[in-house]
Amino acid sequence: MKFGLLINEGPYNHQAADTAYKFARAALAKGHEIRRVFFYNDGVNNATRLTEPPQDDRHIVNRWSKLAEEGGIDLVVCVAAGLRRGLVEDNLAPGFRISGLGQLVEAGIEADRLVVFGD
């Protein structure tokens, strides 16, 4: 099965990012495909390379970057939501790219299921 993921919440203020990451890992382990992960609203904060959590905490941004590198997964940040939150190409973490809502629409069309995490 082909999945598209939509993440609407930031990495440390809601469980959505953690749940989405674990869902993606589990789906890939079962042989499914993740077509695209689209970060929208506060979810764009999952893409900033400026995040520095304490040593004993999980580094959600690095998890997404590693997942993109290992699985060739397209991590797309909404340009409008990103700009509203100060996120530009210069401060994106590895594996992320900025694009428009058309990428979300395309993910929904190409995937068998679009799974939404967060409000």
CYANA upper distance limits for C-alpha pairs under 8 A (distance plus 0.5 A):
  1 MET  CA     32 HIS  CA      5.62
  1 MET  CA     33 GLU  CA      6.74
  1 MET  CA    111 ALA  CA      8.39
  1 MET  CA    112 ASP  CA      6.79
  2 LYS  CA     32 HIS  CA      6.59
  2 LYS  CA     33 GLU  CA      5.22
  2 LYS  CA     34 ILE  CA      6.34
  2 LYS  CA     35 ARG  CA      6.77
  2 LYS  CA    110 GLU  CA      8.29
  2 LYS  CA    111 ALA  CA      5.35
  2 LYS  CA    112 ASP  CA      5.68
  2 LYS  CA    113 ARG  CA      7.21
  3 PHE  CA     32 HIS  CA      8.10
  3 PHE  CA     33 GLU  CA      6.60
  3 PHE  CA     34 ILE  CA      5.31
  3 PHE  CA     35 ARG  CA      6.27
  3 PHE  CA     36 ARG  CA      7.98
  3 PHE  CA    111 ALA  CA      5.54
  3 PHE  CA    112 ASP  CA      6.45
  3 PHE  CA    113 ARG  CA      5.60
  3 PHE  CA    114 LEU  CA      6.33
  3 PHE  CA    115 VAL  CA      7.66
  4 GLY  CA     34 ILE  CA      6.39
  4 GLY  CA     35 ARG  CA      5.88
  4 GLY  CA     36 ARG  CA      5.60
  4 GLY  CA     37 VAL  CA      6.47
  4 GLY  CA     38 PHE  CA      8.31
  4 GLY  CA    107 ALA  CA      6.01
  4 GLY  CA    108 GLY  CA      6.83
  4 GLY  CA    111 ALA  CA      6.11
  4 GLY  CA    112 ASP  CA      8.39
  4 GLY  CA    113 ARG  CA      6.77
  4 GLY  CA    114 LEU  CA      5.04
  4 GLY  CA    115 VAL  CA      6.74
  5 LEU  CA     20 ALA  CA      7.98
  5 LEU  CA     34 ILE  CA      8.14
  5 LEU  CA     36 ARG  CA      6.85
  5 LEU  CA     37 VAL  CA      5.13
  5 LEU  CA     38 PHE  CA      6.60
  5 LEU  CA    114 LEU  CA      6.11
  5 LEU  CA    115 VAL  CA      5.45
  5 LEU  CA    116 VAL  CA      6.48
  5 LEU  CA    117 PHE  CA      8.05
  6 LEU  CA     37 VAL  CA      6.43
  6 LEU  CA     38 PHE  CA      5.36
  6 LEU  CA     39 PHE  CA      6.49
  6 LEU  CA     40 TYR  CA      7.65
  6 LEU  CA    104 LEU  CA      8.26
  6 LEU  CA    114 LEU  CA      7.65
  6 LEU  CA    115 VAL  CA      6.70
  6 LEU  CA    116 VAL  CA      5.22
  6 LEU  CA    117 PHE  CA      6.57
  7 ILE  CA     16 ALA  CA      7.45
  7 ILE  CA     17 ALA  CA      7.11
  7 ILE  CA     20 ALA  CA      7.77
  7 ILE  CA     37 VAL  CA      7.91
  7 ILE  CA     38 PHE  CA      6.74
  7 ILE  CA     39 PHE  CA      5.41
  7 ILE  CA     40 TYR  CA      6.59
  7 ILE  CA     43 GLY  CA      5.85
  7 ILE  CA    116 VAL  CA      6.66
  7 ILE  CA    117 PHE  CA      5.43
  7 ILE  CA    118 GLY  CA      6.80
  8 ASN  CA     16 ALA  CA      8.13
  8 ASN  CA     39 PHE  CA      6.70
  8 ASN  CA     40 TYR  CA      5.48
  8 ASN  CA     41 ASN  CA      5.80
  8 ASN  CA     42 ASP  CA      6.26
  8 ASN  CA     43 GLY  CA      4.81
  8 ASN  CA     44 VAL  CA      8.12
  8 ASN  CA    116 VAL  CA      8.20
  8 ASN  CA    117 PHE  CA      6.72
  8 ASN  CA    118 GLY  CA      5.59
  8 ASN  CA    119 ASP  CA      6.70
  9 GLU  CA     13 ASN  CA      7.93
  9 GLU  CA     14 HIS  CA      6.73
  9 GLU  CA     16 ALA  CA      6.55
  9 GLU  CA     17 ALA  CA      7.07
  9 GLU  CA     40 TYR  CA      8.20
  9 GLU  CA     41 ASN  CA      7.34
  9 GLU  CA     42 ASP  CA      5.34
  9 GLU  CA     43 GLY  CA      4.58
  9 GLU  CA     44 VAL  CA      8.26
  9 GLU  CA     45 ASN  CA      8.47
  9 GLU  CA    117 PHE  CA      7.95
  9 GLU  CA    118 GLY  CA      5.97
  9 GLU  CA    119 ASP  CA      7.79
 10 GLY  CA     14 HIS  CA      6.95
 10 GLY  CA     16 ALA  CA      8.27
 10 GLY  CA     17 ALA  CA      7.20
 10 GLY  CA     42 ASP  CA      5.46
 10 GLY  CA     43 GLY  CA      4.95
 10 GLY  CA     44 VAL  CA      7.34
 10 GLY  CA     45 ASN  CA      5.77
 10 GLY  CA     46 ASN  CA      6.35
 11 PRO  CA     15 GLN  CA      8.06
 11 PRO  CA     16 ALA  CA      8.18
 11 PRO  CA     17 ALA  CA      5.91
 11 PRO  CA     18 ASP  CA      7.79
 11 PRO  CA     43 GLY  CA      7.64
 11 PRO  CA     45 ASN  CA      7.13
 11 PRO  CA     46 ASN  CA      5.84
 11 PRO  CA     60 ILE  CA      6.81
 11 PRO  CA     61 VAL  CA      8.07
 14 HIS  CA    118 GLY  CA      8.26
 15 GLN  CA     19 THR  CA      6.59
 16 ALA  CA     20 ALA  CA      6.47
 16 ALA  CA    117 PHE  CA      5.59
 16 ALA  CA    118 GLY  CA      5.70
 17 ALA  CA     21 TYR  CA      6.63
 17 ALA  CA     43 GLY  CA      8.11
 17 ALA  CA     46 ASN  CA      8.05
 17 ALA  CA     60 ILE  CA      8.12
 17 ALA  CA    117 PHE  CA      7.69
 18 ASP  CA     22 LYS  CA      6.71
 18 ASP  CA     60 ILE  CA      7.73
 19 THR  CA     23 PHE  CA      6.51
 19 THR  CA    117 PHE  CA      8.07
 20 ALA  CA     24 ALA  CA      6.60
 20 ALA  CA    117 PHE  CA      6.81
 21 TYR  CA     25 ARG  CA      6.75
 21 TYR  CA     63 ARG  CA      8.27
 21 TYR  CA     64 TRP  CA      7.65
 22 LYS  CA     26 ALA  CA      6.61
 23 PHE  CA     27 ALA  CA      6.52
 24 ALA  CA     28 LEU  CA      6.64
 24 ALA  CA     34 ILE  CA      7.44
 25 ARG  CA     29 ALA  CA      6.62
 25 ARG  CA     67 LEU  CA      8.48
 26 ALA  CA     30 LYS  CA      6.82
 27 ALA  CA     31 GLY  CA      7.04
 27 ALA  CA     32 HIS  CA      5.72
 27 ALA  CA     33 GLU  CA      7.63
 27 ALA  CA     34 ILE  CA      8.23
 28 LEU  CA     32 HIS  CA      5.55
 28 LEU  CA     33 GLU  CA      6.59
 28 LEU  CA     34 ILE  CA      7.73
 34 ILE  CA     73 ILE  CA      7.02
 35 ARG  CA     73 ILE  CA      7.14
 35 ARG  CA     74 ASP  CA      7.40
 35 ARG  CA    107 ALA  CA      7.11
 35 ARG  CA    110 GLU  CA      8.02
 35 ARG  CA    111 ALA  CA      7.01
 36 ARG  CA     73 ILE  CA      6.59
 36 ARG  CA     74 ASP  CA      5.31
 36 ARG  CA     75 LEU  CA      6.59
 36 ARG  CA     76 VAL  CA      7.80
 36 ARG  CA    107 ALA  CA      6.55
 37 VAL  CA     73 ILE  CA      7.95
 37 VAL  CA     74 ASP  CA      6.72
 37 VAL  CA     75 LEU  CA      5.44
 37 VAL  CA     76 VAL  CA      6.64
 38 PHE  CA     75 LEU  CA      6.63
 38 PHE  CA     76 VAL  CA      5.32
 38 PHE  CA     77 VAL  CA      6.45
 38 PHE  CA     78 CYS  CA      7.73
 38 PHE  CA    103 GLN  CA      8.16
 38 PHE  CA    104 LEU  CA      6.67
 39 PHE  CA     43 GLY  CA      5.44
 39 PHE  CA     44 VAL  CA      5.44
 39 PHE  CA     46 ASN  CA      8.05
 39 PHE  CA     75 LEU  CA      8.13
 39 PHE  CA     76 VAL  CA      6.62
 39 PHE  CA     77 VAL  CA      5.33
 39 PHE  CA     78 CYS  CA      6.64
 40 TYR  CA     44 VAL  CA      5.96
 40 TYR  CA     77 VAL  CA      7.05
 40 TYR  CA     78 CYS  CA      6.01
 40 TYR  CA     81 ALA  CA      6.69
 40 TYR  CA     82 GLY  CA      8.42
 41 ASN  CA     78 CYS  CA      8.38
 41 ASN  CA     81 ALA  CA      5.83
 41 ASN  CA     82 GLY  CA      8.28
 42 ASP  CA     81 ALA  CA      7.95
 44 VAL  CA     48 THR  CA      8.18
 44 VAL  CA     77 VAL  CA      6.23
 44 VAL  CA     78 CYS  CA      7.47
 44 VAL  CA     81 ALA  CA      7.32
 44 VAL  CA     82 GLY  CA      6.28
 44 VAL  CA     87 LEU  CA      8.21
 45 ASN  CA     82 GLY  CA      8.31
 45 ASN  CA     85 ARG  CA      8.37
 45 ASN  CA     87 LEU  CA      8.28
 46 ASN  CA     60 ILE  CA      7.52
 46 ASN  CA     61 VAL  CA      5.87
 46 ASN  CA     64 TRP  CA      8.48
 47 ALA  CA     61 VAL  CA      6.48
 47 ALA  CA     77 VAL  CA      7.76
 47 ALA  CA     92 LEU  CA      6.17
 47 ALA  CA     93 ALA  CA      6.05
 47 ALA  CA     96 PHE  CA      6.90
 48 THR  CA     61 VAL  CA      7.56
 48 THR  CA     87 LEU  CA      7.35
 48 THR  CA     91 ASN  CA      6.25
 48 THR  CA     92 LEU  CA      5.32
 48 THR  CA     93 ALA  CA      5.83
 49 ARG  CA     61 VAL  CA      7.74
 49 ARG  CA     91 ASN  CA      6.09
 49 ARG  CA     92 LEU  CA      5.81
 49 ARG  CA     93 ALA  CA      4.66
 49 ARG  CA     94 PRO  CA      8.16
 50 LEU  CA     91 ASN  CA      7.17
 50 LEU  CA     93 ALA  CA      8.44
 51 THR  CA     61 VAL  CA      7.80
 52 GLU  CA     59 HIS  CA      8.11
 53 PRO  CA     57 ASP  CA      6.62
 53 PRO  CA     58 ARG  CA      7.68
 53 PRO  CA     59 HIS  CA      6.71
 59 HIS  CA     63 ARG  CA      6.90
 60 ILE  CA     64 TRP  CA      6.95
 61 VAL  CA     65 SER  CA      6.87
 61 VAL  CA     93 ALA  CA      7.68
 62 ASN  CA     66 LYS  CA      6.56
 62 ASN  CA     93 ALA  CA      8.22
 63 ARG  CA     67 LEU  CA      6.65
 64 TRP  CA     68 ALA  CA      6.70
 64 TRP  CA     95 GLY  CA      8.36
 65 SER  CA     69 GLU  CA      6.76
 65 SER  CA     93 ALA  CA      7.35
 65 SER  CA     94 PRO  CA      6.11
 65 SER  CA     95 GLY  CA      5.65
 65 SER  CA     96 PHE  CA      7.72
 66 LYS  CA     70 GLU  CA      6.56
 66 LYS  CA     95 GLY  CA      8.39
 67 LEU  CA     71 GLY  CA      6.30
 67 LEU  CA     72 GLY  CA      8.13
 67 LEU  CA     73 ILE  CA      7.53
 68 ALA  CA     72 GLY  CA      5.54
 68 ALA  CA     73 ILE  CA      4.99
 68 ALA  CA     74 ASP  CA      7.07
 68 ALA  CA     75 LEU  CA      7.40
 68 ALA  CA     95 GLY  CA      6.19
 69 GLU  CA     73 ILE  CA      7.74
 69 GLU  CA     95 GLY  CA      7.10
 74 ASP  CA     95 GLY  CA      8.06
 74 ASP  CA     96 PHE  CA      7.86
 75 LEU  CA     95 GLY  CA      6.97
 75 LEU  CA     96 PHE  CA      5.37
 75 LEU  CA     97 ARG  CA      6.84
 76 VAL  CA     96 PHE  CA      6.36
 76 VAL  CA     97 ARG  CA      5.63
 76 VAL  CA     98 ILE  CA      6.17
 76 VAL  CA     99 SER  CA      6.82
 76 VAL  CA    103 GLN  CA      8.05
 77 VAL  CA     81 ALA  CA      8.43
 77 VAL  CA     82 GLY  CA      7.23
 77 VAL  CA     96 PHE  CA      7.42
 77 VAL  CA     97 ARG  CA      6.50
 77 VAL  CA     98 ILE  CA      5.19
 77 VAL  CA     99 SER  CA      6.61
 77 VAL  CA    100 GLY  CA      8.28
 78 CYS  CA     82 GLY  CA      6.37
 78 CYS  CA     98 ILE  CA      6.50
 78 CYS  CA     99 SER  CA      6.03
 78 CYS  CA    100 GLY  CA      5.82
 78 CYS  CA    101 LEU  CA      6.83
 79 VAL  CA     83 LEU  CA      6.55
 79 VAL  CA     98 ILE  CA      5.98
 79 VAL  CA     99 SER  CA      5.81
 79 VAL  CA    100 GLY  CA      6.04
 80 ALA  CA     84 ARG  CA      6.78
 80 ALA  CA    100 GLY  CA      7.94
 81 ALA  CA     85 ARG  CA      7.03
 82 GLY  CA     86 GLY  CA      6.68
 82 GLY  CA     87 LEU  CA      5.14
 82 GLY  CA     88 VAL  CA      7.25
 82 GLY  CA     98 ILE  CA      8.50
 83 LEU  CA     87 LEU  CA      5.81
 83 LEU  CA     88 VAL  CA      6.92
 87 LEU  CA     91 ASN  CA      6.87
 87 LEU  CA     92 LEU  CA      7.55
 88 VAL  CA     92 LEU  CA      7.06
 88 VAL  CA     98 ILE  CA      8.23
 89 GLU  CA     97 ARG  CA      7.88
 89 GLU  CA     98 ILE  CA      7.51
 92 LEU  CA     96 PHE  CA      6.83
 92 LEU  CA     97 ARG  CA      7.85
 99 SER  CA    103 GLN  CA      7.39
100 GLY  CA    104 LEU  CA      8.22
101 LEU  CA    105 VAL  CA      7.03
102 GLY  CA    106 GLU  CA      6.58
103 GLN  CA    107 ALA  CA      6.60
104 LEU  CA    108 GLY  CA      6.80
105 VAL  CA    109 ILE  CA      6.82
106 GLU  CA    110 GLU  CA      6.55
107 ALA  CA    111 ALA  CA      6.33
107 ALA  CA    114 LEU  CA      7.91
108 GLY  CA    112 ASP  CA      8.19
108 GLY  CA    113 ARG  CA      7.54
108 GLY  CA    114 LEU  CA      6.04
